Amino acid sequence: MIIRHQCKYRDCVNPDHLKIGTDLNNAQDRERMGRGRKSKINQNKLLKLIDKNFTLEEIAEALGVTTSAIAHFMKKNNIQRKKLHKNRNNLKLNWKIVNEIRKKWTSKYAPSKTELQKKYGFRVDKILNNTSWHDPNYKRPKKNSNGDIIGYYE
C-alpha cells in the first residue's frame, strides 16, 4: 500500500487530498491527470504489424521505438507476445533446414545471426548453440569479433 495524492496541483499540501492505494492505482491516477509518458506506439499499427508476422525487431524499427518499448507496451495492454515469434516463412523446421542454417553459420562468409533470423523467420540461437535440435556430431564454432572461425567448442 502507498499514499496517493489525488490533486492535480503538484505543490498542494492539503492532507484531505491524500488517499491510500496501490502502485496500480497511482499509475492510473498519473495517466488520468495526464502526467504519464505518452507512448509513441499506436496499438492499431502494432496489431497490423503483428498480423503481418513482423518480428519484434521489425516492428520496433517500423514504429521508431526500441524492442523493449514494444514488449512493455504489449504487456501493459495484454497483447500476446507469442504472435511475434511465429515463423514468418511458414517453414516447418526439420533436419534439412537445421543443417542448412548450421552450414551457413560455419561457412567462410557466414551471415550474422540477425541475417539468418530474418531469412528463416525465427530465432536461430538454440540451433546454432546445439541446445535444440541436438546433433552430437555438430561442432559449434568459436568466432572472433570479425566473425572468423578460430576453433570449435568441445
C-alpha positions in Angstrom: 0.0 0.0 0.0 1.1 3.5 -0.7 -0.2 7.1 -0.1 -1.5 8.6 -3.3 -2.0 12.3 -4.0 -5.4 13.0 -5.5 -4.9 16.6 -6.5 -3.8 17.8 -10.0 -1.7 20.5 -8.4 1.8 19.2 -7.6 2.6 21.8 -5.0 -0.6 21.1 -3.0 0.0 20.0 0.6 -3.7 19.5 1.7 -3.9 16.3 3.7 -7.5 15.8 2.5 -6.1 15.1 -1.0 -4.2 12.0 0.3 -5.6 8.6 -0.2 -4.3 5.0 0.5 -3.9 2.9 -2.6 -1.7 0.6 -4.7 1.0 1.2 -7.2 -1.5 0.4 -9.9 -4.0 3.0 -8.6 -1.2 5.5 -8.5 -0.2 4.7 -12.1 -3.9 5.1 -13.2 -4.1 8.4 -11.4 -1.0 9.6 -13.2 -2.4 8.6 -16.6 -5.8 10.2 -15.7 -4.1 13.5 -14.8 -2.0 13.5 -18.0 1.3 13.1 -16.2 2.2 9.7 -17.7 4.6 9.3 -20.6 2.7 9.4 -23.8 3.5 6.3 -25.9 4.7 6.7 -29.4 3.2 3.3 -30.1 -0.1 3.2 -31.9 -1.9 0.0 -30.9 -3.7 -0.4 -34.3 -0.5 -0.1 -36.2 1.2 -2.6 -33.8 -1.6 -5.1 -34.3 -1.4 -4.8 -38.0 2.3 -5.4 -38.0 1.8 -8.5 -35.7 -0.9 -9.8 -38.1 1.6 -9.5 -40.9 4.0 -11.7 -38.9 6.6 -9.0 -38.5 9.3 -9.8 -35.9 9.8 -7.8 -32.8 12.8 -6.1 -34.3 11.0 -5.2 -37.5 8.0 -3.8 -35.5 10.3 -1.7 -33.3 12.1 -0.3 -36.4 8.8 0.4 -38.2 7.4 2.3 -35.2 10.6 4.1 -34.3 11.0 2.7 -30.8 13.0 0.0 -29.0 12.1 -3.6 -28.8 11.8 -3.2 -25.0 9.3 -0.4 -25.5 7.2 -2.7 -27.7 7.4 -5.5 -25.2 6.4 -3.2 -22.3 3.5 -1.8 -24.3 2.3 -5.3 -25.2 2.5 -6.4 -21.6 0.7 -3.3 -20.4 -2.1 -3.8 -23.0 -2.3 -7.6 -22.7 -1.2 -8.2 -26.3 0.0 -11.8 -26.7 3.7 -11.7 -27.4 3.9 -15.2 -28.8 2.4 -14.0 -32.0 5.7 -12.1 -32.7 7.7 -15.3 -32.8 5.7 -17.0 -35.5 7.7 -18.5 -38.3 7.2 -15.8 -41.0 8.1 -18.1 -43.8 5.7 -20.8 -42.6 8.6 -23.2 -42.6 8.2 -26.5 -40.8 11.5 -26.9 -39.1 13.2 -30.1 -40.0 16.8 -31.5 -40.0 17.4 -30.3 -43.6 16.7 -26.7 -42.6 18.6 -27.1 -39.3 21.7 -28.4 -41.1 21.3 -25.6 -43.8 21.4 -23.0 -41.0 24.4 -24.6 -39.3 26.2 -24.9 -42.6 25.7 -21.3 -43.5 26.8 -20.3 -40.0 30.1 -22.2 -40.3 30.9 -21.1 -43.8 33.8 -18.7 -44.5 31.5 -15.8 -45.3 28.8 -16.6 -42.8 25.8 -14.4 -42.4 25.2 -12.9 -38.9 22.6 -14.4 -36.6 20.4 -11.5 -37.3 20.6 -12.1 -41.0 19.8 -15.8 -40.5 16.9 -15.0 -38.3 15.5 -12.6 -40.9 15.9 -15.2 -43.7 14.3 -18.0 -41.8 11.8 -16.0 -39.7 12.7 -17.4 -36.3 15.4 -17.2 -33.7 18.4 -19.5 -34.5 20.4 -19.1 -31.3 19.5 -22.5 -29.9 20.0 -24.3 -33.2 23.5 -22.7 -33.5 24.4 -23.5 -29.9 23.2 -27.1 -30.4 20.8 -26.8 -27.4 17.7 -27.5 -29.6 17.8 -30.0 -32.5 20.8 -31.5 -30.7 23.3 -33.2 -33.0 26.2 -35.0 -31.2 28.3 -34.6 -34.3 27.8 -30.8 -34.7 30.8 -28.8 -33.6 29.9 -25.3 -32.5 32.4 -22.8 -33.9 34.2 -20.2 -31.9 34.2 -16.9 -33.7 36.3 -13.8 -33.2 34.9 -10.3 -33.3 35.3 -10.3 -37.1 33.2 -13.4 -37.4 36.1 -15.6 -38.4 36.1 -19.2 -37.1 39.0 -19.6 -34.7 38.2 -23.0 -33.4 35.4 -25.2 -32.1 33.8 -25.6 -28.7 34.1 -29.1 -27.1 
